[in-house]
Amino acid sequence: MLSIIFAVVKFHQNVFGKEDMIVESDHKPIESIMKQPLNKAPPRLQRLMLRLQLCDRRIKNAPGKFIYVTDSLSCAYLPGTSDSNLDDEHSFVKHSFIEQLPVDPVNLANIRQATEKDCAL
């Protein structure tokens, strides 16, 4: 629920007033939580639900493996594995995501070097 609110607030200009916006989540219980009346929810959920009143949204459950961008960004590769072990859909999303980066090749090389030097990354 917090991640949905974060996205709605962050992209307020894009989603405000949109009719029938569909939010895909891999958290099944959130679908039934959002269907209950506002006065039946606990106070904390009421506050969260009120923040989502800004847009006409419908929450739909989708397994995590079908939410491709977030699933591919959250995958942690084991040492010794390569991109060839990924299935075709994840590989396609990953490579198309990299191709569409708004970063010129010089900055991308600098980012890669800095990432290799950082032990946390």
VMD Tcl script that draws the C-alpha trace (Angstrom):
set ca {
  {0.00 0.00 0.00}
  {2.85 2.39 0.83}
  {4.52 1.78 -2.51}
  {1.26 2.51 -4.34}
  {0.85 5.76 -2.39}
  {4.46 6.68 -3.11}
  {3.89 6.17 -6.85}
  {0.59 8.09 -6.86}
  {2.16 11.04 -5.00}
  {5.34 10.99 -7.09}
  {3.45 10.83 -10.40}
  {0.55 13.00 -9.25}
  {0.58 15.10 -12.43}
  {0.29 11.96 -14.56}
  {-2.43 10.13 -12.61}
  {-4.63 12.88 -11.18}
  {-8.07 12.70 -12.74}
  {-7.30 9.63 -14.83}
  {-10.31 7.39 -15.13}
  {-10.05 3.67 -14.45}
  {-6.35 3.53 -13.58}
  {-5.24 -0.06 -12.95}
  {-2.53 -0.69 -10.35}
  {-0.92 -4.12 -10.54}
  {0.35 -5.55 -7.27}
  {1.68 -8.95 -6.32}
  {0.19 -8.58 -2.83}
  {-3.18 -10.37 -3.05}
  {-4.72 -9.12 0.25}
  {-4.45 -5.48 -0.80}
  {-7.14 -6.11 -3.40}
  {-9.73 -7.04 -0.75}
  {-8.49 -4.34 1.67}
  {-9.17 -1.64 -0.89}
  {-12.65 -3.00 -1.68}
  {-13.90 -2.64 1.89}
  {-15.79 0.52 2.91}
  {-13.69 3.31 4.36}
  {-15.57 3.34 7.68}
  {-14.89 -0.40 8.24}
  {-11.10 -0.08 7.91}
  {-8.77 0.58 10.85}
  {-7.65 4.23 11.26}
  {-4.19 3.68 9.76}
  {-5.64 2.06 6.63}
  {-8.28 4.80 6.44}
  {-5.54 7.41 6.19}
  {-3.78 5.44 3.46}
  {-7.01 4.87 1.58}
  {-7.86 8.58 1.76}
  {-4.54 9.44 0.14}
  {-5.45 7.16 -2.77}
  {-8.76 8.98 -3.29}
  {-6.93 11.45 -5.56}
  {-7.21 9.13 -8.51}
  {-9.80 6.69 -9.77}
  {-7.81 3.50 -9.32}
  {-8.47 -0.21 -9.35}
  {-6.00 -2.58 -7.75}
  {-5.50 -5.83 -9.59}
  {-3.51 -8.80 -8.37}
  {-0.79 -10.06 -10.67}
  {1.93 -12.58 -9.79}
  {5.36 -10.98 -9.41}
  {6.76 -12.89 -12.36}
  {4.26 -11.10 -14.64}
  {5.25 -7.62 -13.46}
  {8.34 -7.69 -15.65}
  {10.17 -4.44 -14.93}
  {10.07 -4.70 -11.14}
  {10.70 -8.42 -11.22}
  {13.77 -8.08 -13.43}
  {15.10 -5.16 -11.35}
  {14.73 -7.14 -8.12}
  {16.50 -10.29 -9.35}
  {19.83 -10.88 -7.69}
  {22.11 -13.05 -9.79}
  {24.13 -15.78 -8.19}
  {27.88 -15.73 -8.75}
  {28.82 -17.60 -11.89}
  {25.50 -17.11 -13.66}
  {25.10 -15.06 -16.78}
  {22.32 -13.39 -18.73}
  {21.95 -16.52 -20.84}
  {20.23 -18.18 -17.88}
  {17.43 -15.62 -17.93}
  {14.26 -16.49 -19.76}
  {13.59 -14.61 -22.99}
  {11.02 -12.17 -21.59}
  {13.23 -10.95 -18.75}
  {16.18 -10.69 -21.09}
  {14.14 -8.64 -23.57}
  {12.88 -6.25 -20.87}
  {16.35 -5.83 -19.39}
  {18.04 -5.09 -22.69}
  {15.29 -2.77 -23.95}
  {15.46 -0.94 -20.61}
  {19.22 -0.47 -20.98}
  {18.90 0.65 -24.62}
  {16.39 3.36 -23.65}
  {18.56 4.87 -20.90}
  {18.87 8.64 -21.28}
  {22.60 8.44 -20.52}
  {25.31 9.09 -23.06}
  {28.01 6.39 -23.48}
  {30.69 8.40 -21.63}
  {28.54 8.83 -18.52}
  {27.43 5.20 -18.72}
  {31.08 4.11 -18.68}
  {31.71 6.36 -15.67}
  {28.71 4.88 -13.87}
  {29.92 1.35 -14.59}
  {33.41 2.14 -13.27}
  {32.04 3.72 -10.11}
  {29.71 0.77 -9.58}
  {32.58 -1.71 -9.90}
  {34.63 0.23 -7.33}
  {31.79 0.38 -4.79}
  {31.74 -2.78 -2.68}
  {28.05 -2.37 -1.75}
  {26.95 -2.22 -5.38}
}
mol new
graphics top color blue
foreach p $ca { graphics top sphere $p radius 0.5 }
foreach p [lrange $ca 0 end-1] q [lrange $ca 1 end] { graphics top cylinder $p $q radius 0.2 }
display resetview
